[in-house]
Amino acid sequence: MLALLRRNDRPSGPYHWSMSGGKGGGASASLEMRQLAAAVDRVCARNLEGHDPRQLAAELIALRYACDRLRCVYLEMAKDV
């Protein structure tokens, strides 16, 4: 499954690094979003073999929290669009 999600396998097209359509037309991803994507690439590139399952569980909790925070920010921004 991870092989399907590697950085080089990202789809190209309107949703790759910009959004087309919508209010204001197309826009490129911000520096912060490109940095976030790069951080995700680094995490995905790690070798998880031999990692402590408790550490992985803690990272999954932290990941869920970060995703929830991002979702809340975008929901707040979207209601004004």
Biopython code that builds the backbone (N, CA, C, O; Angstrom):
import numpy as np
from Bio.PDB.StructureBuilder import StructureBuilder

atoms = [
    (1, "MET", "N", (0.818, -1.202, 0.000)),
    (1, "MET", "CA", (0.000, 0.000, 0.000)),
    (1, "MET", "C", (0.859, 1.262, 0.000)),
    (1, "MET", "O", (0.556, 2.214, -0.720)),
    (2, "LEU", "N", (1.921, 1.279, 0.796)),
    (2, "LEU", "CA", (2.770, 2.468, 0.841)),
    (2, "LEU", "C", (3.393, 2.774, -0.505)),
    (2, "LEU", "O", (3.644, 3.934, -0.831)),
    (3, "ALA", "N", (3.641, 1.743, -1.282)),
    (3, "ALA", "CA", (4.225, 1.974, -2.604)),
    (3, "ALA", "C", (3.307, 2.841, -3.453)),
    (3, "ALA", "O", (3.782, 3.583, -4.313)),
    (4, "LEU", "N", (2.019, 2.761, -3.226)),
    (4, "LEU", "CA", (1.068, 3.573, -3.980)),
    (4, "LEU", "C", (1.103, 5.035, -3.584)),
    (4, "LEU", "O", (0.658, 5.897, -4.342)),
    (5, "LEU", "N", (1.629, 5.321, -2.401)),
    (5, "LEU", "CA", (1.574, 6.673, -1.858)),
    (5, "LEU", "C", (2.923, 7.371, -1.823)),
    (5, "LEU", "O", (3.043, 8.432, -1.210)),
    (6, "ARG", "N", (3.910, 6.822, -2.445)),
    (6, "ARG", "CA", (5.226, 7.461, -2.455)),
    (6, "ARG", "C", (5.163, 8.798, -3.178)),
    (6, "ARG", "O", (4.308, 9.014, -4.037)),
    (7, "ARG", "N", (6.076, 9.689, -2.821)),
    (7, "ARG", "CA", (6.094, 11.044, -3.378)),
    (7, "ARG", "C", (6.066, 11.032, -4.905)),
    (7, "ARG", "O", (5.340, 11.819, -5.513)),
    (8, "ASN", "N", (6.832, 10.167, -5.519)),
    (8, "ASN", "CA", (6.913, 10.158, -6.980)),
    (8, "ASN", "C", (5.637, 9.641, -7.625)),
    (8, "ASN", "O", (5.454, 9.789, -8.834)),
    (9, "ASP", "N", (4.758, 9.041, -6.847)),
    (9, "ASP", "CA", (3.523, 8.503, -7.388)),
    (9, "ASP", "C", (2.356, 9.476, -7.242)),
    (9, "ASP", "O", (1.218, 9.128, -7.558)),
    (10, "ARG", "N", (2.627, 10.691, -6.766)),
    (10, "ARG", "CA", (1.544, 11.659, -6.624)),
    (10, "ARG", "C", (0.934, 11.945, -7.987)),
    (10, "ARG", "O", (1.644, 12.065, -8.986)),
    (11, "PRO", "N", (-0.364, 12.051, -8.016)),
    (11, "PRO", "CA", (-0.982, 12.350, -9.310)),
    (11, "PRO", "C", (-0.652, 13.747, -9.769)),
    (11, "PRO", "O", (-0.469, 14.655, -8.959)),
    (12, "SER", "N", (-0.578, 13.911, -11.061)),
    (12, "SER", "CA", (-0.427, 15.254, -11.596)),
    (12, "SER", "C", (-1.812, 15.737, -11.973)),
    (12, "SER", "O", (-2.771, 14.965, -11.951)),
    (13, "GLY", "N", (-1.920, 16.971, -12.307)),
    (13, "GLY", "CA", (-3.217, 17.495, -12.685)),
    (13, "GLY", "C", (-3.607, 18.665, -11.804)),
    (13, "GLY", "O", (-2.766, 19.221, -11.098)),
    (14, "PRO", "N", (-4.872, 19.040, -11.842)),
    (14, "PRO", "CA", (-5.295, 20.271, -11.178)),
    (14, "PRO", "C", (-5.153, 20.242, -9.665)),
    (14, "PRO", "O", (-5.111, 21.305, -9.045)),
    (15, "TYR", "N", (-5.076, 19.069, -9.046)),
    (15, "TYR", "CA", (-4.992, 19.021, -7.593)),
    (15, "TYR", "C", (-3.593, 18.693, -7.099)),
    (15, "TYR", "O", (-3.410, 18.459, -5.905)),
    (16, "HIS", "N", (-2.605, 18.670, -7.976)),
    (16, "HIS", "CA", (-1.259, 18.312, -7.557)),
    (16, "HIS", "C", (-0.674, 19.386, -6.648)),
    (16, "HIS", "O", (-0.443, 19.102, -5.472)),
    (17, "TRP", "N", (-0.429, 20.575, -7.115)),
    (17, "TRP", "CA", (0.094, 21.645, -6.265)),
    (17, "TRP", "C", (-0.726, 22.925, -6.399)),
    (17, "TRP", "O", (-0.326, 23.968, -5.883)),
    (18, "SER", "N", (-1.836, 22.862, -7.068)),
    (18, "SER", "CA", (-2.696, 24.036, -7.147)),
    (18, "SER", "C", (-4.130, 23.583, -7.285)),
    (18, "SER", "O", (-4.405, 22.446, -7.669)),
    (19, "MET", "N", (-5.014, 24.458, -6.978)),
    (19, "MET", "CA", (-6.431, 24.188, -7.144)),
    (19, "MET", "C", (-6.904, 25.015, -8.331)),
    (19, "MET", "O", (-6.526, 26.178, -8.473)),
    (20, "SER", "N", (-7.706, 24.434, -9.155)),
    (20, "SER", "CA", (-8.253, 25.201, -10.262)),
    (20, "SER", "C", (-9.728, 25.441, -9.994)),
    (20, "SER", "O", (-10.398, 24.642, -9.338)),
    (21, "GLY", "N", (-10.208, 26.534, -10.503)),
    (21, "GLY", "CA", (-11.604, 26.868, -10.290)),
    (21, "GLY", "C", (-11.820, 27.467, -8.911)),
    (21, "GLY", "O", (-10.866, 27.850, -8.234)),
    (22, "GLY", "N", (-13.053, 27.543, -8.509)),
    (22, "GLY", "CA", (-13.368, 28.106, -7.204)),
    (22, "GLY", "C", (-13.262, 29.615, -7.219)),
    (22, "GLY", "O", (-12.931, 30.217, -8.241)),
    (23, "LYS", "N", (-13.538, 30.208, -6.104)),
    (23, "LYS", "CA", (-13.504, 31.657, -5.982)),
    (23, "LYS", "C", (-12.080, 32.167, -6.168)),
    (23, "LYS", "O", (-11.170, 31.740, -5.458)),
    (24, "GLY", "N", (-11.885, 33.061, -7.100)),
    (24, "GLY", "CA", (-10.562, 33.633, -7.321)),
    (24, "GLY", "C", (-9.700, 32.871, -8.308)),
    (24, "GLY", "O", (-8.574, 33.289, -8.577)),
    (25, "GLY", "N", (-10.188, 31.767, -8.858)),
    (25, "GLY", "CA", (-9.413, 31.011, -9.833)),
    (25, "GLY", "C", (-8.344, 30.152, -9.191)),
    (25, "GLY", "O", (-8.389, 29.890, -7.989)),
    (26, "GLY", "N", (-7.384, 29.714, -9.988)),
    (26, "GLY", "CA", (-6.339, 28.818, -9.512)),
    (26, "GLY", "C", (-5.307, 29.537, -8.678)),
    (26, "GLY", "O", (-5.071, 30.731, -8.858)),
    (27, "ALA", "N", (-4.689, 28.807, -7.762)),
    (27, "ALA", "CA", (-3.638, 29.352, -6.909)),
    (27, "ALA", "C", (-2.647, 28.248, -6.591)),
    (27, "ALA", "O", (-3.021, 27.084, -6.452)),
    (28, "SER", "N", (-1.391, 28.621, -6.480)),
    (28, "SER", "CA", (-0.357, 27.657, -6.108)),
    (28, "SER", "C", (-0.402, 27.407, -4.606)),
    (28, "SER", "O", (-0.888, 28.234, -3.835)),
    (29, "ALA", "N", (0.112, 26.253, -4.212)),
    (29, "ALA", "CA", (0.198, 25.933, -2.795)),
    (29, "ALA", "C", (1.157, 26.910, -2.111)),
    (29, "ALA", "O", (2.156, 27.334, -2.693)),
    (30, "SER", "N", (0.834, 27.248, -0.884)),
    (30, "SER", "CA", (1.667, 28.175, -0.122)),
    (30, "SER", "C", (2.975, 27.499, 0.287)),
    (30, "SER", "O", (3.109, 26.277, 0.218)),
    (31, "LEU", "N", (3.913, 28.300, 0.705)),
    (31, "LEU", "CA", (5.187, 27.779, 1.208)),
    (31, "LEU", "C", (4.936, 26.830, 2.375)),
    (31, "LEU", "O", (5.563, 25.774, 2.466)),
    (32, "GLU", "N", (4.027, 27.203, 3.262)),
    (32, "GLU", "CA", (3.737, 26.353, 4.415)),
    (32, "GLU", "C", (3.219, 24.983, 3.991)),
    (32, "GLU", "O", (3.591, 23.969, 4.583)),
    (33, "MET", "N", (2.358, 24.944, 2.963)),
    (33, "MET", "CA", (1.829, 23.664, 2.506)),
    (33, "MET", "C", (2.905, 22.830, 1.827)),
    (33, "MET", "O", (2.929, 21.609, 1.982)),
    (34, "ARG", "N", (3.794, 23.473, 1.075)),
    (34, "ARG", "CA", (4.902, 22.724, 0.465)),
    (34, "ARG", "C", (5.831, 22.178, 1.544)),
    (34, "ARG", "O", (6.345, 21.067, 1.414)),
    (35, "GLN", "N", (6.051, 22.954, 2.612)),
    (35, "GLN", "CA", (6.885, 22.476, 3.720)),
    (35, "GLN", "C", (6.209, 21.325, 4.457)),
    (35, "GLN", "O", (6.871, 20.368, 4.861)),
    (36, "LEU", "N", (4.899, 21.416, 4.631)),
    (36, "LEU", "CA", (4.155, 20.333, 5.275)),
    (36, "LEU", "C", (4.255, 19.057, 4.448)),
    (36, "LEU", "O", (4.481, 17.976, 4.992)),
    (37, "ALA", "N", (4.087, 19.184, 3.130)),
    (37, "ALA", "CA", (4.202, 18.024, 2.252)),
    (37, "ALA", "C", (5.607, 17.422, 2.308)),
    (37, "ALA", "O", (5.766, 16.202, 2.265)),
    (38, "ALA", "N", (6.620, 18.278, 2.403)),
    (38, "ALA", "CA", (8.004, 17.786, 2.505)),
    (38, "ALA", "C", (8.216, 17.044, 3.818)),
    (38, "ALA", "O", (8.911, 16.029, 3.853)),
    (39, "ALA", "N", (7.618, 17.546, 4.903)),
    (39, "ALA", "CA", (7.725, 16.862, 6.197)),
    (39, "ALA", "C", (7.039, 15.496, 6.141)),
    (39, "ALA", "O", (7.543, 14.520, 6.697)),
    (40, "VAL", "N", (5.894, 15.432, 5.471)),
    (40, "VAL", "CA", (5.200, 14.154, 5.305)),
    (40, "VAL", "C", (6.072, 13.195, 4.502)),
    (40, "VAL", "O", (6.149, 12.010, 4.825)),
    (41, "ASP", "N", (6.725, 13.697, 3.465)),
    (41, "ASP", "CA", (7.630, 12.855, 2.670)),
    (41, "ASP", "C", (8.746, 12.279, 3.531)),
    (41, "ASP", "O", (9.100, 11.107, 3.400)),
    (42, "ARG", "N", (9.302, 13.115, 4.420)),
    (42, "ARG", "CA", (10.383, 12.627, 5.289)),
    (42, "ARG", "C", (9.882, 11.540, 6.234)),
    (42, "ARG", "O", (10.567, 10.538, 6.441)),
    (43, "VAL", "N", (8.702, 11.726, 6.806)),
    (43, "VAL", "CA", (8.141, 10.716, 7.703)),
    (43, "VAL", "C", (7.878, 9.425, 6.934)),
    (43, "VAL", "O", (8.180, 8.337, 7.424)),
    (44, "CYS", "N", (7.322, 9.541, 5.745)),
    (44, "CYS", "CA", (7.020, 8.355, 4.945)),
    (44, "CYS", "C", (8.278, 7.616, 4.496)),
    (44, "CYS", "O", (8.232, 6.411, 4.250)),
    (45, "ALA", "N", (9.378, 8.313, 4.390)),
    (45, "ALA", "CA", (10.627, 7.698, 3.930)),
    (45, "ALA", "C", (11.342, 6.930, 5.043)),
    (45, "ALA", "O", (12.286, 6.187, 4.772)),
    (46, "ARG", "N", (10.905, 7.102, 6.283)),
    (46, "ARG", "CA", (11.575, 6.410, 7.388)),
    (46, "ARG", "C", (11.421, 4.904, 7.273)),
    (46, "ARG", "O", (10.429, 4.407, 6.739)),
    (47, "ASN", "N", (12.397, 4.198, 7.772)),
    (47, "ASN", "CA", (12.312, 2.750, 7.880)),
    (47, "ASN", "C", (11.673, 2.448, 9.235)),
    (47, "ASN", "O", (12.274, 2.702, 10.279)),
    (48, "LEU", "N", (10.468, 1.912, 9.218)),
    (48, "LEU", "CA", (9.748, 1.648, 10.463)),
    (48, "LEU", "C", (10.035, 0.269, 11.035)),
    (48, "LEU", "O", (9.522, -0.093, 12.094)),
    (49, "GLU", "N", (10.841, -0.484, 10.344)),
    (49, "GLU", "CA", (11.177, -1.820, 10.828)),
    (49, "GLU", "C", (11.905, -1.710, 12.165)),
    (49, "GLU", "O", (12.875, -0.964, 12.301)),
    (50, "GLY", "N", (11.426, -2.456, 13.134)),
    (50, "GLY", "CA", (12.069, -2.471, 14.437)),
    (50, "GLY", "C", (11.654, -1.337, 15.360)),
    (50, "GLY", "O", (12.159, -1.247, 16.479)),
    (51, "HIS", "N", (10.745, -0.464, 14.922)),
    (51, "HIS", "CA", (10.275, 0.613, 15.795)),
    (51, "HIS", "C", (9.395, 0.046, 16.902)),
    (51, "HIS", "O", (8.694, -0.948, 16.712)),
    (52, "ASP", "N", (9.444, 0.682, 18.035)),
    (52, "ASP", "CA", (8.625, 0.308, 19.184)),
    (52, "ASP", "C", (7.153, 0.580, 18.859)),
    (52, "ASP", "O", (6.808, 1.702, 18.489)),
    (53, "PRO", "N", (6.292, -0.414, 18.989)),
    (53, "PRO", "CA", (4.872, -0.205, 18.703)),
    (53, "PRO", "C", (4.246, 0.912, 19.545)),
    (53, "PRO", "O", (3.320, 1.584, 19.090)),
    (54, "ARG", "N", (4.742, 1.112, 20.759)),
    (54, "ARG", "CA", (4.208, 2.196, 21.600)),
    (54, "ARG", "C", (4.547, 3.551, 20.995)),
    (54, "ARG", "O", (3.744, 4.481, 21.059)),
    (55, "GLN", "N", (5.739, 3.665, 20.408)),
    (55, "GLN", "CA", (6.128, 4.910, 19.751)),
    (55, "GLN", "C", (5.255, 5.167, 18.522)),
    (55, "GLN", "O", (4.817, 6.293, 18.285)),
    (56, "LEU", "N", (5.011, 4.119, 17.751)),
    (56, "LEU", "CA", (4.145, 4.262, 16.583)),
    (56, "LEU", "C", (2.730, 4.681, 17.000)),
    (56, "LEU", "O", (2.112, 5.521, 16.346)),
    (57, "ALA", "N", (2.223, 4.096, 18.086)),
    (57, "ALA", "CA", (0.892, 4.463, 18.583)),
    (57, "ALA", "C", (0.865, 5.933, 18.992)),
    (57, "ALA", "O", (-0.092, 6.646, 18.691)),
    (58, "ALA", "N", (1.911, 6.383, 19.675)),
    (58, "ALA", "CA", (1.978, 7.788, 20.088)),
    (58, "ALA", "C", (2.034, 8.705, 18.873)),
    (58, "ALA", "O", (1.414, 9.769, 18.870)),
    (59, "GLU", "N", (2.773, 8.302, 17.838)),
    (59, "GLU", "CA", (2.846, 9.110, 16.624)),
    (59, "GLU", "C", (1.503, 9.163, 15.906)),
    (59, "GLU", "O", (1.137, 10.202, 15.358)),
    (60, "LEU", "N", (0.770, 8.064, 15.902)),
    (60, "LEU", "CA", (-0.554, 8.071, 15.267)),
    (60, "LEU", "C", (-1.514, 9.005, 15.997)),
    (60, "LEU", "O", (-2.320, 9.687, 15.365)),
    (61, "ILE", "N", (-1.429, 9.038, 17.322)),
    (61, "ILE", "CA", (-2.264, 9.964, 18.099)),
    (61, "ILE", "C", (-1.890, 11.403, 17.768)),
    (61, "ILE", "O", (-2.767, 12.243, 17.564)),
    (62, "ALA", "N", (-0.591, 11.692, 17.715)),
    (62, "ALA", "CA", (-0.131, 13.045, 17.377)),
    (62, "ALA", "C", (-0.556, 13.418, 15.961)),
    (62, "ALA", "O", (-0.938, 14.559, 15.705)),
    (63, "LEU", "N", (-0.490, 12.462, 15.045)),
    (63, "LEU", "CA", (-0.907, 12.711, 13.665)),
    (63, "LEU", "C", (-2.398, 13.036, 13.597)),
    (63, "LEU", "O", (-2.793, 13.978, 12.910)),
    (64, "ARG", "N", (-3.222, 12.274, 14.295)),
    (64, "ARG", "CA", (-4.665, 12.527, 14.307)),
    (64, "ARG", "C", (-4.955, 13.915, 14.857)),
    (64, "ARG", "O", (-5.796, 14.635, 14.318)),
    (65, "TYR", "N", (-4.263, 14.293, 15.928)),
    (65, "TYR", "CA", (-4.457, 15.616, 16.521)),
    (65, "TYR", "C", (-4.080, 16.716, 15.519)),
    (65, "TYR", "O", (-4.806, 17.698, 15.368)),
    (66, "ALA", "N", (-2.945, 16.544, 14.840)),
    (66, "ALA", "CA", (-2.514, 17.543, 13.850)),
    (66, "ALA", "C", (-3.513, 17.636, 12.696)),
    (66, "ALA", "O", (-3.827, 18.734, 12.236)),
    (67, "CYS", "N", (-4.011, 16.500, 12.230)),
    (67, "CYS", "CA", (-5.005, 16.507, 11.143)),
    (67, "CYS", "C", (-6.286, 17.199, 11.586)),
    (67, "CYS", "O", (-6.876, 17.964, 10.823)),
    (68, "ASP", "N", (-6.716, 16.937, 12.807)),
    (68, "ASP", "CA", (-7.924, 17.585, 13.324)),
    (68, "ASP", "C", (-7.747, 19.095, 13.413)),
    (68, "ASP", "O", (-8.662, 19.852, 13.089)),
    (69, "ARG", "N", (-6.577, 19.530, 13.849)),
    (69, "ARG", "CA", (-6.305, 20.973, 13.915)),
    (69, "ARG", "C", (-6.361, 21.608, 12.540)),
    (69, "ARG", "O", (-6.970, 22.663, 12.363)),
    (70, "LEU", "N", (-5.719, 20.962, 11.553)),
    (70, "LEU", "CA", (-5.753, 21.489, 10.187)),
    (70, "LEU", "C", (-7.178, 21.538, 9.644)),
    (70, "LEU", "O", (-7.570, 22.518, 9.010)),
    (71, "ARG", "N", (-7.942, 20.495, 9.889)),
    (71, "ARG", "CA", (-9.322, 20.456, 9.417)),
    (71, "ARG", "C", (-10.122, 21.609, 10.018)),
    (71, "ARG", "O", (-10.887, 22.260, 9.307)),
    (72, "CYS", "N", (-9.959, 21.868, 11.304)),
    (72, "CYS", "CA", (-10.680, 22.966, 11.960)),
    (72, "CYS", "C", (-10.306, 24.321, 11.355)),
    (72, "CYS", "O", (-11.173, 25.166, 11.133)),
    (73, "VAL", "N", (-9.020, 24.523, 11.090)),
    (73, "VAL", "CA", (-8.575, 25.790, 10.495)),
    (73, "VAL", "C", (-9.207, 25.974, 9.124)),
    (73, "VAL", "O", (-9.704, 27.055, 8.808)),
    (74, "TYR", "N", (-9.192, 24.918, 8.304)),
    (74, "TYR", "CA", (-9.749, 25.030, 6.968)),
    (74, "TYR", "C", (-11.267, 25.194, 6.987)),
    (74, "TYR", "O", (-11.821, 25.895, 6.140)),
    (75, "LEU", "N", (-11.935, 24.565, 7.929)),
    (75, "LEU", "CA", (-13.383, 24.760, 8.053)),
    (75, "LEU", "C", (-13.704, 26.204, 8.411)),
    (75, "LEU", "O", (-14.659, 26.779, 7.890)),
    (76, "GLU", "N", (-12.914, 26.785, 9.291)),
    (76, "GLU", "CA", (-13.116, 28.182, 9.665)),
    (76, "GLU", "C", (-12.890, 29.099, 8.459)),
    (76, "GLU", "O", (-13.668, 30.024, 8.227)),
    (77, "MET", "N", (-11.827, 28.844, 7.696)),
    (77, "MET", "CA", (-11.553, 29.671, 6.526)),
    (77, "MET", "C", (-12.626, 29.487, 5.458)),
    (77, "MET", "O", (-13.017, 30.456, 4.807)),
    (78, "ALA", "N", (-13.104, 28.265, 5.269)),
    (78, "ALA", "CA", (-14.068, 27.974, 4.208)),
    (78, "ALA", "C", (-15.416, 28.634, 4.462)),
    (78, "ALA", "O", (-16.123, 28.970, 3.512)),
    (79, "LYS", "N", (-15.777, 28.823, 5.703)),
    (79, "LYS", "CA", (-17.103, 29.402, 5.959)),
    (79, "LYS", "C", (-17.178, 30.864, 5.540)),
    (79, "LYS", "O", (-18.271, 31.409, 5.390)),
    (80, "ASP", "N", (-16.020, 31.508, 5.350)),
    (80, "ASP", "CA", (-15.977, 32.891, 4.914)),
    (80, "ASP", "C", (-15.841, 33.047, 3.404)),
    (80, "ASP", "O", (-15.859, 34.164, 2.886)),
    (81, "VAL", "N", (-15.704, 31.927, 2.699)),
    (81, "VAL", "CA", (-15.495, 31.978, 1.245)),
    (81, "VAL", "C", (-16.813, 31.977, 0.516)),
    (81, "VAL", "O", (-16.839, 32.017, -0.714)),
]
sb = StructureBuilder()
sb.init_structure("model")
sb.init_model(0)
sb.init_chain("A")
sb.init_seg("    ")
for serial, (resi, resn, name, xyz) in enumerate(atoms, 1):
    if name == "N":
        sb.init_residue(resn, " ", resi, " ")
    sb.init_atom(name, np.array(xyz, "f"), 0.0, 1.0, " ", f" {name:<3s}", serial, name[0])
structure = sb.get_structure()
